[in-house]
Amino acid sequence: MVNNFKFSVLDGHIDTIKKSSRDKRDFSVRSEIGHYDLPRMDEGNVQAAIFAIYPASSINRILKGLDLWFKFVFNPLNGLMQIKRIDDFAKIQASGKRGAILHFEGAGGIDKTFRLLRIAYRLGLRTMGLSWSNVNKFATGVMFNDPQKETGLTKEGIKFVAEAQALGITIDVSHLNEPSFWDVYEITEKPIFASHSNARAIVNHPRNLTDEQIKAIHEKHGTVGINFVMGFLNAKEPGMYNYNLNFDSIKKHIDHLVEIASIDIVAIGSDFDGAATPTCVKDCSMFPRLWDYLLENGYSEQDIEKISHTNLLQVFKKTWK
Ligand SMILES: [Zn+2]
């Protein structure tokens, strides 16, 4: 067994706050339920994660989500610290706390004058998507069901991207449909990232990205966060559950991203506490085993440093203020 403790993880997407409050889990106590808590973050060497507010589809839901988020992150027992600036990453390492980045999954609840967006930025909002797989006043999401809506960004959506990026918020393209994705690509000069999406060439699921999309994200110096949810890893039956999917089902997506883009695009966006994951990644304590598997199968320590955190950190460095 290789000692992987140096591979600290910056996880690009988790739904833990909502899920653990529903499960009435105590985040400070190790649990077998769900995917994330403080002891398991220690075991997996997870230094920080994007803790999503989902869904952010109305102003009421955003207020509810923010209230829950701040109660959770500022509960001293939970051992977390909010990350708002790049130098906060060094502070969490010094303090022994784990970092939490505020994210809205979907922008439906933001007003067209962007007042709430600017206020949310002040509260620490640092990454967000334009739509969570639905149609709103800014964009159209990728639908799980046919027929897919083929509309892209609205006029307000185009303004939204400019306003959010000017504030220093990183645009997340996971959950967008293809026309909306390409509209974002056209107008953005800054890096964009797909926080939690895999490669469609490996698993043919609409939530996974086409090769053209992956190359476009790479061209913008962005990242694609590997998603551990079974349906997006299951090549034989896309969308279906299979707890026996192994590390190779994850490695195949990484291999493909490296092949058509570069190692610099690969990041982690586990989607933990969002949906069911295979036993090999049953929770965030399993990260070191994934790193071992990759080390034994052709990846270098430097590659794993990039995948586990430095690639995504670079995106934040280029997009935050
Ligand atoms: Zn999601």
Boltz pocket constraint, residues with backbone or C-beta under 6 A from the ligand:
constraints:
  - pocket:
      binder: B
      contacts: [[A, 105], [A, 175], [A, 196], [A, 274]]
      max_distance: 6.0
